[in-house]
Amino acid sequence: MTVRGVRGATTVNQDEEQDVLMATEILVKAMAVENNLKTDDIVSVLISTTVDVQSAFPAKAVRSIEGWTYVPVMCMHEMDVEGGMPRCIRVLMHVNSEIPQRDVKHIYQNEAVKLRPDLTN
């Protein structure tokens, strides 16, 4: 068993608490489903947001998923680089997996598909 990184990102149309929480939950669940992950496989989840996302802690959405209460989650802000994608939520999930790194399915949703078109389905 090896620790792998699973990446994902999404965007919200507006910085509203429910939008941030819903988008985060949808993204994290998709990352787990697409990579056949069980909660016990997840080592930790790091979430960053652009500085224009301030209405909610995305970690709240992760902790509210049934069975994910004890998954270590941490939020932070992304670097504020001119021309960066607005209202973006990025996730790095560390997981125990036997999946080769090249076969990990990274999930990009909404406007964030533009960040890594080479990794989207």
HELIX and SHEET records of a PDB file:
HELIX    1   1 GLU A   17  GLU A   34  1                                  18    
HELIX    2   2 THR A   39  ASP A   41  5                                   3    
HELIX    3   3 PRO A   58  ARG A   63  1                                   6    
HELIX    4   4 GLN A  101  ASP A  103  5                                   3    
HELIX    5   5 ASN A  110  LYS A  114  5                                   5    
HELIX    6   6 PRO A  117  LEU A  119  5                                   3    
SHEET    1   A 5 VAL A  73  HIS A  77  0                                        
SHEET    2   A 5 ILE A  42  THR A  49  1                                        
SHEET    3   A 5 CYS A  88  SER A  97 -1                                        
SHEET    4   A 5 THR A   2  THR A  11 -1                                        
SHEET    5   A 5 ILE A 107  TYR A 108  1                                        
END                                                                             
